[in-house]
């Protein structure tokens, strides 16, 4: 019996095209599923873009949603060579006379000169104290050179705040010990026990490093540990650090040199105005995004309408706000024009900041009433886990998962259908081919009989 190696050989028909055409029809439901998936993926992507705009909106609302947001102060030193300063939200406006009589310094001690950094010093135990804290460094034959002693001090696991270095001058190499922190609380002292030369306090061997402010001083003082001393409006403040925090409430002084000057703490209205402009920009960007998505992938999505409606409800609700003489943003220089774009009248804002700062601040930040406070709460609810956006994205992803399962099932059925069609048409092709062979044989036999 003849066999068919390719569809259509037996019949002469284009059976391959017939099977392909039939499978194209069978595949139409799968194509519709893939089209739905593409749409959902586009919607998920659109929500990603929308979510980004919402996050920006949330941050802008947060910057004006609490009273501390308006407590923006700048500290101005009249002589930054003497001191600088920074102010936090707990500061208050004012002017202060600052007199720096002493800056904080580190303790620094140096040894006598050795031939070079490879010179063997001695063995024993160094006890180095930094203020009330101390640590031991064991020196033996494996680490008794000047350089090795330096490394052993720096690598000591219990080092309480001293750095060892070597300075080589015309006289030789010297070990230098420096406290890591400034102030008298970080003064260095060194004692030795078990010196290999039998004397724990002489100027030779390991005891060459002994130093006590009230006793043996085999090291020489390069600089002494001192506290910073500052007079603020006649009141003396002593600090182990040159960074002095909260001597003036909410202010950190950073003293640099001895001298007198003035420190002014003022409210930073420019920073507040910048936050107001960011507030308007974030609102405009959100409304533009909503309009864009409504004309795009999220055309029929009710979530956009919900968010837009909630935002407009906040702006359109004029009500008494605790601590503010204003009920609407337009009263403070912020308006929304007929195109829906928010604009900021900076001159008006600056005027209100100067004339009625408290009302302006509460207009935005009053708990549960201020515009930025309410909008931040809304944005938080939209973006929180299981919130409006999260739930929408979960729903879209669930639909994708369901469509994936349907596709798998449909693709399996299509594979079975194509296998069945090919088997049927192959059998038909073989049958027709066999019939044609038999017909050709009979015709040849008849022709032979006629010839005979």
NORCORFEN-V737548 format. One record per helix or strand. SS is the DSSP state (H for helix, E for strand). FROM is the first residue (numbers start at 1). LEN is the number of residues. Records with the same first field share a line. If there is no record, write none. Layout:
# NORCORFEN-V737548
SS = FROM-LEN + FROM-LEN
This chain:
# NORCORFEN-V737548
H = 15-12 + 28-35 + 67-4 + 146-10 + 184-3 + 205-5 + 269-26 + 302-15 + 329-4 + 346-10 + 357-9 + 371-13 + 388-64
E = 73-5 + 83-5 + 94-9 + 105-1 + 108-3 + 114-1 + 120-1 + 124-7 + 133-7 + 145-1 + 162-8 + 172-8 + 188-6 + 211-1 + 217-1 + 220-4 + 226-1 + 228-5 + 235-5 + 243-6 + 251-5 + 259-9 + 334-3 + 342-3
